[in-house]
Amino acid sequence: MLKKRADQIVLKQEKAAETAKKEKLLEAKEELHTLRADLEQETRERRGELQRLERRNLQKEETLDKKTAAIEKKEDKLQNKMRQLENREEAVEKLTRIN
């Protein structure tokens, strides 16, 4: 009878240990799932922020390109005006030499 009782206690303890093991394994799986979900969310957020920064940077580059083009155009116009003035000065000098 003691042997039977001891076997029952051992069996009960083994079942309890197996149940506890399964519960811990389930908890670990749930925690892993939560950690993966958090990591994926953080990764999405970082990608989104990176994309926003890349768009912002591209917009700044485009703005700089436009400003550079406008400055170059103004420089070209200024050079043309300078040439025209030089030509006029030369024409005036020629006229004053003739007279």
Contacts in CASP RR format, 6 or more apart in sequence:
PFRMAT RR
TARGET T0000
AUTHOR 0000-0000-0000
METHOD contacts of the structure
MODEL  1
MLKKRADQIVLKQEKAAETAKKEKLLEAKEELHTLRADLEQETRERRGEL
QRLERRNLQKEETLDKKTAAIEKKEDKLQNKMRQLENREEAVEKLTRIN
END
